[in-house]
């Protein structure tokens, strides 16, 4: 186990985003992501293979 640590904040925005303003002035909103949808979106950005290879290089367990 690595001694490196990273703080991760997973907090969805509770604000609706304006998607469209119609000609009569009516605003159409996009519903904010739920906590699980926001977490899923954040996790998709992580390259787990790179994290594993970095930990192998620091511990000397690389298979080279």
N, C-alpha and C positions, 0 to 999 in steps of 0.2 A: 504494500500500500504506500502510496506517495505521501510525502509530507507537505506537498503543495496544496493549497486550498484556494477556492474562488468563491466569493459571495455572489449569489444570484438572487435577484429580486424578480418575482413573478407576480405582477399586479396588473390586472386588466384595467383599461380606462373605462370609467363609468359614464362617459359622455357619448352622446349620439353625434355622428358626423353628418353634416349636410351633404346629401348626394346630388340633389337637383333642386333648383328653384324654378317653379313653373311660371308662365307668363302672368298668371293672376296673383303671384306673390306667395303661393303655397309652397312650403319647403318639404321636401321628401328626405327622410333621414335614413341612415344605415345603422342598424342595431349593433351595439358594441359586441365584441367577442366575449364568450363566456370564459370563465377561469380555465376550463379544460381546453377550449379552443385556442386560447392565448398560449397556454403551456405547450400544446402540440406545435403551434407555429414557431415558438422559440426553440424547441428541441430539434426541429427540422434544420435549423441553422448550424447545429453542432456537428463537427466532423469527428465522430467517435474513433475512426481508424487513425486519425492524426493524433488524438489524445493517447491512444494505446501505444503508438510508435514513439511518441515523445516520452512516455513513462518507461518504455523499454530502454531508450537511450540513456536516461538519467540513472537507471538502476543497473545498467550493464547487462541486461537480460536479452539484448537484441539477438536475433537469429541470423547473424551475418557470417 
